[in-house]
């Protein structure tokens, strides 16, 4: 999912060979890099780009699901979905905080998103017209996210790796929640099963696109893997996701929308059809059905929340001044 954050990433760095060699030795020794440690500028820029895209994706990902909270079919479903949306808000907070340790402010990251200089995952630019879409998002989208995120728990940058530990635990619940929704629909009436199949048909290929471009087109993956920001290539993660998800669909009686899907005994994995990369790039570049709505919602929230940020800052300054005055008086 967050390999998309490396699209157009600038991993160039201009440090001396001796500095880069010493830094790489720490990486190869599996030492965590911390905020105050010396690091190549390219390493810092790559992390800022990837972590901010990850954070933006968590926040934007709240929008399609938040729209379904009041329309969920039962009180239990409403409560579970509300908890999931709350989790995603927390994930965004953890990740923005991790990115801030690299010297970028949350305001800068948000302004980059609103100005089109930063992206969020392309998956959130697809509409969610039925309740089954919420199940498909949990099962497929969060399932793909977990495939991406578990290796990030071993990312070489300490604050990012530590944030991912809790995020992955919560995402596993989200994936199970979505799969349980799809299972319930698939075992329900003919109409309910049809809704589940339709959602799978629409979300399957965009979910495969979440892993980013194919390895042959992913220009910055090699450097990210050398720095151990990433641990697997885009295609390796995509294959793991397909191999894990196809049996799950079979178990609940849903058919994968890929006539080329075949088990390959030699490689012990599934062969699958060709992804529509033209669609991927169109959506990444702003041509998805929901691109404008998502950015408009983020801009509205950012502008209408300005007074809250200003009030919090004023309160913090007043509190700091009061503490300073008390310290002087105590002397």
C-alpha positions in Angstrom: 0.0 0.0 0.0 2.6 2.5 1.1 5.0 1.6 -1.7 2.9 4.1 -3.5 4.5 6.7 -1.3 7.8 6.1 -3.2 6.4 7.2 -6.5 8.5 10.1 -7.7 10.5 9.9 -4.4 13.8 11.7 -4.4 16.3 9.3 -2.8 19.3 11.2 -4.1 21.9 12.0 -1.4 25.2 14.0 -1.5 27.0 12.8 1.6 30.6 11.5 1.4 31.3 7.9 0.5 32.7 7.3 4.0 29.6 8.7 5.7 27.3 6.6 3.5 29.4 3.5 4.1 29.3 4.0 7.9 25.5 4.6 7.8 25.0 1.5 5.7 27.0 -0.6 8.1 24.6 0.4 10.9 21.6 -0.6 8.6 23.2 -3.9 7.7 23.8 -4.6 11.4 20.1 -4.1 12.0 20.6 -1.1 14.3 17.6 1.2 14.5 18.2 4.8 13.3 16.8 7.3 15.7 15.8 11.0 15.1 19.0 12.5 16.4 21.3 10.1 14.6 23.1 11.3 11.5 21.4 10.1 8.4 21.7 10.7 4.6 19.4 13.4 3.3 18.0 11.0 0.8 17.0 8.6 3.6 15.3 11.4 5.5 13.4 12.6 2.4 12.3 9.1 1.5 11.0 8.5 5.0 9.1 11.8 5.1 7.5 11.0 1.8 6.5 7.5 2.7 5.4 8.1 6.3 3.4 11.2 5.3 1.6 9.3 2.5 0.9 6.6 5.0 -0.6 9.1 7.5 -2.6 10.8 4.8 -4.0 7.5 3.7 -5.2 6.6 7.3 -7.0 9.9 7.6 -8.6 9.9 4.1 -9.5 6.2 4.7 -11.8 7.3 7.4 -14.0 9.1 4.9 -15.7 6.3 3.0 -16.3 4.3 6.1 -17.4 7.2 8.2 -20.1 7.8 5.6 -21.6 4.3 6.5 -21.6 4.6 10.3 -25.2 5.8 10.5 -26.4 3.4 7.7 -24.8 0.2 9.1 -27.5 -2.5 9.4 -27.3 -3.2 13.1 -26.2 -1.5 16.3 -23.3 -4.0 16.6 -22.1 -3.1 13.1 -22.4 0.6 13.9 -20.3 0.2 17.0 -17.6 -1.9 15.3 -17.4 0.5 12.3 -17.2 3.5 14.7 -14.3 1.8 16.6 -12.5 1.1 13.3 -12.8 4.7 12.1 -11.5 5.9 15.5 -8.5 3.5 15.2 -7.7 4.9 11.8 -7.7 8.5 13.2 -5.2 7.2 15.8 -3.0 5.6 13.2 -2.8 8.9 11.4 -1.8 10.6 14.6 1.0 8.1 15.3 2.3 8.4 11.8 2.3 12.2 11.6 4.1 12.2 15.0 6.7 9.8 13.6 7.2 12.0 10.5 7.6 15.1 12.7 10.7 13.5 14.3 12.3 13.9 10.8 12.0 17.7 11.0 8.7 18.2 9.0 5.6 19.7 10.6 2.1 18.4 10.4 1.1 21.7 8.8 3.6 21.2 6.1 2.5 17.7 5.4 -1.2 18.7 5.2 -0.5 21.7 3.0 1.6 19.4 0.6 -1.4 17.1 0.4 -3.9 19.8 -0.3 -1.6 21.4 -2.9 -1.1 18.0 -4.7 2.6 17.7 -3.8 1.8 14.7 -1.6 -0.5 11.7 -2.2 -2.6 9.2 -0.3 -3.3 5.6 -1.4 -5.1 5.3 -4.7 -7.5 2.8 -3.2 -9.5 5.5 -1.4 -10.5 7.1 -4.7 -13.1 4.4 -5.4 -16.8 4.8 -4.3 -18.6 2.7 -1.7 -22.2 2.5 -2.8 -23.2 -0.5 -0.8 -22.7 -2.0 2.7 -20.8 -4.8 1.1 -18.1 -2.3 0.1 -17.4 -1.8 3.8 -16.8 -5.6 4.1 -14.6 -5.6 1.0 -12.5 -2.7 2.3 -11.9 -4.5 5.6 -11.2 -7.8 4.0 -9.2 -6.7 0.9 -7.9 -3.2 1.6 -6.9 -3.8 5.2 -5.7 -7.2 4.2 -3.4 -5.7 1.6 -2.3 -3.0 4.1 -1.3 -5.7 6.6 0.9 -7.4 4.0 2.6 -4.0 3.5 2.7 -3.0 7.1 4.0 -6.1 9.0 7.5 -5.8 7.4 7.4 -2.1 8.4 7.6 -3.2 12.0 11.2 -4.0 11.2 11.8 -0.8 9.3 15.3 0.6 10.0 13.8 3.9 11.3 12.9 3.4 14.9 9.9 5.8 15.4 8.2 4.4 12.2 8.8 0.8 13.2 7.5 1.3 16.7 4.4 3.0 15.5 3.7 0.1 13.1 3.6 -2.5 15.9 0.3 -1.1 17.4 -1.1 -0.2 14.0 -0.7 -3.8 12.7 -2.4 -5.2 15.8 -5.4 -3.0 15.2 -5.4 -3.6 11.4 -5.7 -7.3 12.0 -9.0 -6.7 13.7 -10.2 -4.5 10.9 -9.4 -7.3 8.4 -11.3 -9.9 10.3 -14.2 -7.5 10.8 -14.4 -7.0 7.0 -14.1 -10.7 6.3 -16.8 -11.5 8.8 -19.1 -9.0 7.0 -18.4 -10.6 3.6 -18.9 -14.1 5.1 -22.3 -13.1 6.5 -23.4 -11.6 3.2 -22.1 -14.6 1.2 -24.1 -17.0 3.5 -27.3 -14.8 3.4 -30.0 -14.4 0.8 -29.3 -14.5 -3.0 -29.4 -10.7 -3.0 -26.9 -10.4 -0.2 -24.5 -12.8 -1.8 -24.8 -10.9 -5.0 -23.8 -7.7 -3.2 -20.8 -9.5 -1.7 -19.7 -10.8 -5.2 -20.2 -7.4 -6.8 -18.0 -5.7 -4.1 -15.3 -8.3 -4.6 -15.5 -7.8 -8.4 -15.0 -4.1 -8.0 -12.3 -4.0 -5.2 -10.1 -7.0 -6.2 -8.0 -5.3 -8.9 -7.7 -1.9 -7.1 -6.5 -3.9 -4.0 -3.7 -5.5 -6.1 -2.7 -2.0 -7.3 -2.2 -0.9 -3.6 1.2 -2.6 -3.6 2.5 0.0 -6.1 4.0 -0.4 -9.6 5.5 -3.7 -10.7 9.1 -4.1 -9.7 10.3 -3.3 -13.2 8.6 0.1 -13.0 9.4 0.9 -9.3 12.5 3.1 -9.5 13.1 3.7 -5.9 12.4 0.3 -4.3 16.0 -0.9 -4.6 17.3 2.0 -2.5 14.6 1.7 0.0 15.3 -2.0 0.4 19.1 -1.3 0.8 18.2 1.1 3.6 15.8 -1.5 5.0 12.9 0.9 4.9 11.2 -1.8 2.8 11.9 -5.5 3.3 10.1 -7.0 0.3 9.5 -5.8 -3.3 6.1 -4.7 -4.5 5.6 -7.9 -6.6 6.6 -10.1 -3.7 4.1 -8.6 -1.4 1.4 -8.7 -4.1 2.0 -12.4 -4.6 1.8 -13.1 -0.9 -1.5 -11.2 -0.8 -3.0 -13.2 -3.7 -1.9 -16.5 -2.2 -3.5 -15.7 1.2 -6.7 -14.2 -0.2 -7.8 -16.6 -2.9 -8.5 -19.5 -0.4 -10.5 -17.1 1.8 -12.8 -16.3 -1.1 -13.1 -20.0 -1.9 -14.1 -20.7 1.7 -17.1 -18.3 1.6 -18.1 -19.3 -1.9 -17.2 -16.1 -3.8 -15.5 -16.2 -7.2 -12.4 -14.2 -8.0 -12.9 -11.8 -10.9 -9.9 -13.1 -12.8 -10.3 -15.8 -15.5 -6.5 -16.2 -15.6 -6.2 -17.1 -11.9 -4.5 -20.6 -11.7 -2.7 -22.5 -9.0 1.0 -23.0 -10.0 2.3 -26.1 -8.2 5.9 -25.4 -9.3 6.1 -22.0 -7.6 3.5 -23.0 -4.9 1.5 -19.9 -5.6 -1.2 -18.5 -7.8 -0.7 -17.1 -11.3 -3.0 -14.2 -11.9 -4.0 -11.9 -14.7 -2.5 -8.6 -15.9 -3.2 -5.5 -13.8 -4.6 -2.5 -15.7 -1.7 -0.2 -15.0 -3.3 2.6 -17.1 -6.1 2.7 -14.6 -3.6 2.7 -11.7 -1.7 5.7 -13.0 -4.9 7.6 -14.0 -6.2 7.3 -10.4 -2.8 8.1 -8.8 -2.7 11.2 -10.9 -6.1 12.4 -9.8 -8.5 10.8 -12.2 -10.3 8.5 -9.8 -14.1 8.9 -9.1 -13.6 10.2 -5.6 -10.3 12.2 -5.9 -11.9 15.7 -5.9 -14.3 14.7 -3.1 -11.6 13.3 -0.9 -9.3 16.4 -1.2 -12.3 18.7 -0.8 -13.2 17.0 2.4 -9.7 17.3 3.8 -9.5 20.9 2.8 -12.8 21.7 4.5 -11.7 19.9 7.7 -8.4 21.7 7.7 -9.8 25.2 7.1 -12.7 24.7 9.6 -10.4 23.3 12.2 -8.0 26.3 12.1 -9.6 28.0 15.1 -9.1 24.8 17.2 -5.4 24.7 16.3 -5.0 28.4 17.0 -6.8 28.1 20.4 -4.7 25.1 21.4 -1.5 26.9 20.5 -2.6 30.0 22.4 -3.4 27.9 25.4 -0.1 26.1 25.3 1.8 29.5 25.2 -0.3 30.8 28.1 0.4 27.7 30.1 4.1 27.9 29.4 4.3 31.6 30.4 2.5 30.8 33.6 4.9 28.0 34.4 7.9 30.3 33.7 6.4 33.0 35.9 5.9 30.4 38.7 9.5 29.2 38.4 10.8 32.8 38.6 8.6 33.4 41.7 9.9 30.2 43.3 13.5 31.4 43.0 
